Amino acid sequence: LHREGILKTAKALVEDTKVLVQNATASQEKLAQAAQSSVSTITRLAEVVKLGAASLGSEDPETQVVLINAVKDVAKALGDLIGATKAAAGKAGDDPAVYQLKNSAKVMVTNVTSLLKTVKAVEDEATKGTRALEATIEHIRQELAVFSSPVPPAKVSTPEDFIRMTKGITMATAKAVAAGNSCRQEDVISTANLSRRAIADMLRACKEAAYHPEVSGDVRQRALRFGKECADGYLELLEHVLVV
């Protein structure tokens, strides 16, 4: 599974991350160097994870998806961290941008750890489903944090688009209940993959529809509250499947 290569590259990325955070207060040149170095390391990490996923063979596509998703989360966290580092450059220690930087660094470490745990579990038939579910729960929590932030979405969409998205939740819920009943690792893995996509799509569509110009402030607040409650409820369901 190229486990050694993934491990080595992930360690290098953690070192790059440390340098990146330390250089937030350094010169622009040093900051740019640290950012460049981490980008080339994440590119290497993505390549070696892809090789690992390919080596699992085409008869296990769901596990391949779990691996690819894990490295995607690391890449997204790195992008956010680089943005946070730029925003915190030259700011005082008590500035909100510095707090955001620390937060981004934490998410980055969480996601690298999650990737390593996933790599370890994919070859273990007894735990790979459980691990995939844990990773999905963590991913949904991170998506919820973005959803709950006051930052408006990049684009808006119509309430009709949002209603279409809720179908995915219904399907994923049925699948989660079936996986809880069967307790088969492959059912749990496909539940993890489907849930991850369904909830992320729902949260994105909910926020985009809530910020539509024709939606009043009161309705927006209610829509955002119900979106969060739906994701929280779904997380509880996944936690139950995990316990079972």
N, C-alpha and C positions, 0 to 999 in steps of 0.2 A: 504493500500500500504506500510505499515511499514515506513511511512514517518518520524515518530519521531526517529526511530532507525537509519535511514539513516542520518538524520540531526545531531543527536548526534555524530555519528561515523565520519561524515565529519568534524565536528568542532574539534574533537580530532585529526584528521589528519592534519588540519591546524596548530594546536598547535605543533604537532610533526615536521611539516615542519619548523616552526620558530626555534625550538630548533636545528634542523639539520643545518640550515643556520648559526645560532649563533655559533655552535660548529665547523664550518669549520676551525677556527683558533685554536681550542682547541686541547687537546691530542687525539691521535689515538683511545684510549680506549673510551673516551667520544663520539667521532664521531661514532664509531662502535655501541655504545649503542643507540644513537639517530637514526641511520639507522635501527637498529633491531626493535626498537619501532615503527617506521613509517611503516615498512614492515608488522608487525603484525596488525597494524591498517588498512592498505589498504586491507589486507586479510579479516578482519572482515567486512569492507565496501563492498567488492565484494560479500560476502555471503549475507549481508542484502539487497543489491540491487537485487541479484538473487531471493531472496524470494519475494521482491516487484514485480519483473517482472513476477514471477510465479502467483502471486495473481491477475494479470490482466486477467488471463484466456487465454486459447489457441485460442480463437476466435479473438485475437488481436495481432498476432505475430509481425507485423511491429513496434508497440509501444514497445513491449518487446525488440526488436533489438535496438531501440533508447536508452532505459535505459542501456542495456548491453554495448553499444558503449560508452556511457557517462562515465561509471566507468572504461572501458578499457583505455580511454584517460587519466583519472586521474592516473591509474597505470603506464602507459607509462611515463607520466610527472614525476612521483615519481622516476622511474628508472633512467631517465635522470638527475634528480636533485641530486640523490645519487652519480652518476658518476661525476657530476660537482663539488659536495662538496669535493669528494676525490681529484679531479684535483686541486682545489683551496687551499687545505690544506697547511698552512704555507706560502702562497704566499703574496706578498705585495698588498696593496689596488688598485694599478694602473695596476696590472697584467691582461692580457686578460682572464685568467682563472677565476678571480674574477668577471669580467664583465659577463662572460658566466654563472657563478653561479647565479648572480642577474637576468639574463634573464630567466634561468631555473625556478627560484623561481616564477617569474611573470607568466610563462606558467602554472605552478602548481596551482597557485591561480585562474587563468582564468578557468582552467578545473574543479576545485572543484566548483566554482561559476556556471559554465555551468551545471554541474551535478545537483546541487540544483534547478536551474531554471527548468531543465527538469523534475525532480521529482515532482515539483509543478504543471507543465503543463500537465502531462500525464493523470490526471483525469479530465481535463477540455477540453471537446469536441471542444470548440470554438478556443482554442489556441494551442492544442498539435502539430498540423502540422507545424504551424509557428515556434514554439520553436524547433522542430526537424530540420527544415531548417536552423535556426540561428546556431544551434550546428554544422551542417554539414559545413556551411560556415567558421566557426571558425576552424574546423578540417582541412579543405582544406588549409586555410592560414598557419596553423602550418606545414602541409606536404610540402607546398611550401617553407617555410623557411629552412627546412631540405634539400630539393631538391636544393635550391640555394646556400647552403653552399659549400665550397671547399672540404669538406670531400668526398673521393671516396666511392662508394657503397661497401657493404660487399662482393658482388659477381657480376660477369659480365654475360650478356646474349647476344644472337644474335639479330640483327635487326629484324629478322623474328618473334622472340618472341614478340618484341615490337609492330610490325604491328598487330599481333593477339589481343593485348590488346586494340587497338583503337576501336575495334567493340563495346566494353562496353560503350565508350563515345557516340557513335551514338545512342545506345539504351537509355542511360540515358538522352540524349538531347531531344529525342522524348517524353520521359516520362515527362520531365520538362515542355515542351511546352504544353502537354496535361493537366498537373496539373495547369498551369497558366490559361488555358482556363476554366477548370471545377471549380477551386477554392474549391474543396472538400478537407477537412482536411486529409482524408485517402490517397488521391492521392498525396498530398503534403508530407506526411510521407514516402510513398514508394519511392517518388522521392528523398527525403533526404537520405534515406538508400542506394539507388542504386547509387546516385551521389558520395556519400562518398567513396564507394568501387571503382567505375569506375575511379575516378580521382586519388585516392591513388595508384591504380594498374598501371595506365598510367605513373605517375611520377616515380614510382619505376622502371618500365620496361624501361622507356626512359633513366634514369641515368645509369642503368645497361648496356644497349646497347651502350650508348655514350662512356662508358669506356672500351668497348671491344677492345682487343689489336690490332685488324686489322683496327680500326677506327682512322683516322688521327685527329690531334688536331683541325684543322679547322672545320671538319665535326662535331666533338664532341661539339665545341662551338655553332655551328648552331643548332644542335639537342637540346641542353640544352635550347637555346633561344626559339625555337619553342615549346618545352615542357612547358616552363613557360608561353608563350603567350597563349597556349591552355588552361591552368589552369586558367589564368587571365580572359580569355574570358568566360570560363564556370562559374567562380565566378560572373561575370556581369550578366549572364543569371539567376543564382539563386537569385541574388539581385532583378532582375526584378520580378521574381515569388513572392518573399517576399513582394514587394511593392503591386503587384496585389492582 
